[in-house]
Amino acid sequence: MTREASVKARLEPFHIRPPGAVRVGLLVPNPVERKLVDTTRVGLGETIAAASAIALFIFMFLPWYGVDSVGGVGVGGFGADLSAWEAFSFIDILLLAVVAVVVGLVVAQAADATPELPQPAATIIAAAGGVAVLLILFRLIFAPGVDAGAIDVDVDLGRKIGLFLGLLAAAGIAYGGWRAMGETAPATRGSGAGPAPGATPDRAEGTEPPAGAETKQPSPLGDPESGRPGGDPPPPR
C-alpha cells in the first residue's frame, strides 16, 4: 500500500480530506431553465428593422424643419428649429405607432411569444415601414404649416437634417421587413420532399414496395423463352 493510500484509509472514518485534495464537481445545466429572450430567433432582416425603428424614434427629436423667412424676410441663423414632435400634429403619432409595432414584434419574436396575426410578422413590419416612408415623403414635399397666431404672415420652413435621417430610418424598416419576408419564406413552404435523384416515380430511395405487390424472382428452371438455365448470366453480345 502506498503512502497516499494509507493516509486516505486513516482519514476516511473521520470524513476528513487529506491536504491538497480538491472536490471536483460538474455543473449540469437545468433542462427546465430556458432563456426568456433569445436573439438567435431573430433574423438579420428583423434586426435591421428593429434598429431602424429605434433610430427613427431618436431622429424624431432632431430638427426636421427650420424657419427660413417670415413674411418674405429672411431670418438667417435666428430662425427657430422644429423637431418632428413640434412640427407635426398627427403624423408624429403615426410614426411612433410604427416604431412601437416594429420593436414589439421583434421582441415578441425573440421571446418566442408572437401572437396570432392575420399576416406574418415580417409582412406587417414591411408594411409599417412603407407607411412611414410615405408619410415622411409627403412632408418632405409639402412642409407643414405654422400657426402664427392672430398675425397673418407667411412662414417659410426649410428642411433640416432630421427629416432626411428619419426618411432613411423609415426606409431601413421597410427594407428589414422585406428581407425578413425572404428569410422566412423557406420555412412556410411544404415540408414534403420529392423522391431522391435517380429514383423511379413508383419507388423512391429507401422505401419498401407496397404490401401484396409481386416481385419477379429468377426461376431455378431457367427462362423457357430464352432457353437459358436459371441463375446463369446472359451471354455477352
PLY file of the C-alpha trace (Angstrom):
ply
format ascii 1.0
element vertex 237
property float x
property float y
property float z
element edge 236
property int vertex1
property int vertex2
end_header
0.00 0.00 0.00
1.37 3.37 -0.97
1.75 6.22 1.45
-1.09 8.22 -0.13
-3.48 5.26 0.09
-2.51 4.72 3.71
-3.29 8.35 4.60
-6.68 8.12 2.89
-7.51 4.89 4.75
-6.73 6.52 8.11
-8.73 9.69 7.46
-11.76 8.04 5.84
-13.56 7.10 9.12
-13.39 10.76 10.20
-14.61 12.10 6.81
-11.52 14.25 6.58
-9.97 15.01 3.20
-6.20 14.86 3.02
-4.31 18.10 2.41
-4.37 19.20 -1.19
-7.45 17.17 -2.05
-9.97 19.09 -4.13
-13.53 18.04 -4.76
-14.37 18.43 -8.41
-17.97 18.79 -9.46
-19.65 19.11 -12.82
-22.02 21.96 -13.50
-25.04 20.38 -15.14
-27.45 22.85 -16.71
-31.06 22.69 -15.65
-33.06 21.28 -18.57
-36.17 23.17 -17.39
-34.39 26.52 -17.49
-34.86 28.45 -20.73
-33.99 31.91 -21.90
-36.78 34.46 -21.85
-35.26 36.34 -24.78
-33.13 34.53 -27.34
-31.68 36.68 -30.10
-30.98 33.62 -32.23
-34.70 33.50 -33.04
-34.43 36.90 -34.75
-33.16 37.04 -38.33
-30.99 39.69 -39.93
-33.93 41.41 -41.57
-35.83 41.75 -38.30
-32.69 43.06 -36.61
-32.29 45.74 -39.29
-35.95 46.71 -38.93
-35.77 47.00 -35.14
-32.54 49.02 -35.23
-34.03 51.35 -37.85
-37.18 51.80 -35.77
-35.16 52.78 -32.72
-33.10 55.15 -34.88
-36.31 56.74 -36.23
-37.52 57.37 -32.70
-34.24 59.09 -31.85
-34.19 61.12 -35.07
-37.64 62.50 -34.29
-36.02 64.66 -31.60
-33.63 66.26 -34.10
-34.52 69.38 -36.10
-36.76 68.46 -39.03
-37.65 71.99 -40.12
-36.26 75.45 -39.62
-37.80 78.89 -40.14
-36.08 80.42 -43.17
-38.20 83.52 -43.65
-41.13 85.32 -42.06
-43.31 87.46 -44.29
-40.80 87.09 -47.11
-37.94 88.39 -44.96
-35.08 86.00 -44.30
-34.23 85.41 -40.69
-30.76 83.95 -41.31
-29.45 81.96 -38.39
-32.03 83.35 -35.97
-34.86 81.10 -37.15
-36.30 78.50 -34.79
-35.85 74.80 -35.44
-38.73 72.35 -35.14
-38.45 68.67 -34.33
-40.93 66.10 -35.59
-42.83 66.35 -32.30
-43.18 70.11 -32.71
-43.81 70.31 -36.46
-46.47 67.60 -36.75
-49.82 67.29 -35.06
-50.76 63.74 -36.11
-48.01 62.25 -38.28
-45.65 62.05 -35.30
-48.21 59.84 -33.52
-48.37 57.55 -36.56
-44.58 57.32 -36.72
-44.47 56.49 -33.02
-47.03 53.72 -33.63
-44.84 52.32 -36.40
-41.86 52.25 -34.04
-43.90 50.52 -31.32
-45.29 47.89 -33.70
-41.91 47.03 -35.24
-39.99 46.85 -31.96
-42.83 44.95 -30.28
-42.98 42.31 -32.99
-39.23 41.78 -32.99
-39.10 41.47 -29.19
-42.02 39.03 -29.28
-40.15 37.00 -31.89
-37.06 36.91 -29.69
-39.16 35.83 -26.71
-40.98 33.19 -28.79
-44.27 34.84 -27.86
-45.54 36.09 -31.21
-49.34 36.46 -31.04
-51.77 35.22 -33.65
-51.61 37.69 -36.54
-53.60 37.95 -39.77
-50.32 38.20 -41.69
-46.74 37.11 -40.94
-44.78 39.46 -38.70
-42.30 40.21 -41.48
-45.12 41.36 -43.77
-46.51 43.66 -41.09
-43.05 45.14 -40.45
-42.52 45.78 -44.16
-45.95 47.41 -44.48
-45.34 49.60 -41.42
-42.02 50.73 -42.86
-43.70 51.54 -46.17
-46.31 53.66 -44.41
-43.58 55.56 -42.55
-41.70 56.21 -45.80
-44.84 57.58 -47.49
-45.66 59.84 -44.54
-42.19 61.33 -44.38
-42.01 61.72 -48.16
-45.30 63.59 -48.08
-43.97 66.04 -45.52
-40.69 66.30 -47.38
-42.55 67.57 -50.45
-45.24 69.52 -48.59
-43.93 71.19 -45.46
-46.42 71.56 -42.62
-48.00 74.92 -41.92
-47.00 77.07 -39.00
-49.59 78.70 -36.78
-48.56 82.34 -36.40
-51.44 83.17 -34.14
-53.52 86.24 -34.90
-50.84 87.67 -37.20
-51.47 86.89 -40.86
-47.94 86.26 -42.04
-46.31 83.68 -44.26
-43.70 81.49 -42.58
-41.37 79.56 -44.88
-39.93 76.36 -43.43
-36.70 74.80 -44.63
-35.84 71.12 -44.40
-33.31 70.06 -41.79
-31.11 67.02 -41.28
-33.56 65.21 -39.02
-36.11 64.91 -41.83
-33.67 63.12 -44.13
-32.35 60.89 -41.38
-35.91 59.95 -40.49
-36.58 59.06 -44.12
-33.52 56.80 -44.18
-34.61 55.12 -40.94
-38.11 54.50 -42.32
-36.59 53.02 -45.48
-34.46 50.77 -43.23
-37.63 49.47 -41.55
-39.21 48.69 -44.91
-36.03 47.00 -46.16
-35.65 44.95 -42.98
-39.24 43.73 -43.23
-38.79 42.87 -46.90
-35.59 40.97 -46.13
-37.28 39.13 -43.26
-40.02 38.04 -45.66
-37.36 36.39 -47.81
-35.75 34.76 -44.78
-39.00 33.19 -43.55
-40.19 32.11 -46.99
-38.45 28.68 -46.93
-39.99 27.87 -43.55
-43.51 28.42 -44.86
-43.17 26.02 -47.75
-44.31 22.43 -47.54
-42.04 20.09 -45.68
-42.58 17.20 -48.11
-39.54 16.37 -50.19
-39.61 14.80 -53.61
-38.02 11.50 -54.49
-34.28 11.23 -54.41
-32.41 11.94 -57.64
-32.32 8.84 -59.81
-35.23 7.16 -58.05
-38.20 5.95 -60.06
-41.59 7.64 -59.53
-43.13 4.39 -58.23
-40.44 3.64 -55.69
-38.24 6.29 -54.09
-34.94 5.52 -52.47
-35.19 3.95 -49.02
-38.87 2.86 -49.38
-40.29 -0.65 -49.47
-42.73 -1.94 -52.09
-46.38 -1.92 -51.02
-47.82 -4.94 -49.27
-49.15 -7.57 -51.66
-47.02 -6.45 -54.59
-45.50 -9.28 -56.58
-41.78 -9.23 -57.18
-40.28 -11.25 -60.01
-37.79 -13.83 -58.76
-35.42 -15.80 -61.05
-36.77 -19.27 -61.70
-34.45 -22.22 -60.90
-35.67 -23.93 -64.09
-34.49 -21.05 -66.23
-36.26 -18.86 -68.71
-38.22 -21.02 -71.19
-38.28 -18.22 -73.73
-34.51 -17.73 -73.89
-33.57 -21.30 -73.15
-31.03 -20.27 -70.50
-30.85 -22.13 -67.16
-31.77 -20.27 -64.01
-29.10 -18.17 -62.34
-26.81 -18.01 -65.40
-25.90 -14.58 -66.60
-26.92 -13.65 -70.15
-24.27 -14.37 -72.83
-22.18 -11.40 -73.89
-23.22 -9.68 -77.09
0 1
1 2
2 3
3 4
4 5
5 6
6 7
7 8
8 9
9 10
10 11
11 12
12 13
13 14
14 15
15 16
16 17
17 18
18 19
19 20
20 21
21 22
22 23
23 24
24 25
25 26
26 27
27 28
28 29
29 30
30 31
31 32
32 33
33 34
34 35
35 36
36 37
37 38
38 39
39 40
40 41
41 42
42 43
43 44
44 45
45 46
46 47
47 48
48 49
49 50
50 51
51 52
52 53
53 54
54 55
55 56
56 57
57 58
58 59
59 60
60 61
61 62
62 63
63 64
64 65
65 66
66 67
67 68
68 69
69 70
70 71
71 72
72 73
73 74
74 75
75 76
76 77
77 78
78 79
79 80
80 81
81 82
82 83
83 84
84 85
85 86
86 87
87 88
88 89
89 90
90 91
91 92
92 93
93 94
94 95
95 96
96 97
97 98
98 99
99 100
100 101
101 102
102 103
103 104
104 105
105 106
106 107
107 108
108 109
109 110
110 111
111 112
112 113
113 114
114 115
115 116
116 117
117 118
118 119
119 120
120 121
121 122
122 123
123 124
124 125
125 126
126 127
127 128
128 129
129 130
130 131
131 132
132 133
133 134
134 135
135 136
136 137
137 138
138 139
139 140
140 141
141 142
142 143
143 144
144 145
145 146
146 147
147 148
148 149
149 150
150 151
151 152
152 153
153 154
154 155
155 156
156 157
157 158
158 159
159 160
160 161
161 162
162 163
163 164
164 165
165 166
166 167
167 168
168 169
169 170
170 171
171 172
172 173
173 174
174 175
175 176
176 177
177 178
178 179
179 180
180 181
181 182
182 183
183 184
184 185
185 186
186 187
187 188
188 189
189 190
190 191
191 192
192 193
193 194
194 195
195 196
196 197
197 198
198 199
199 200
200 201
201 202
202 203
203 204
204 205
205 206
206 207
207 208
208 209
209 210
210 211
211 212
212 213
213 214
214 215
215 216
216 217
217 218
218 219
219 220
220 221
221 222
222 223
223 224
224 225
225 226
226 227
227 228
228 229
229 230
230 231
231 232
232 233
233 234
234 235
235 236
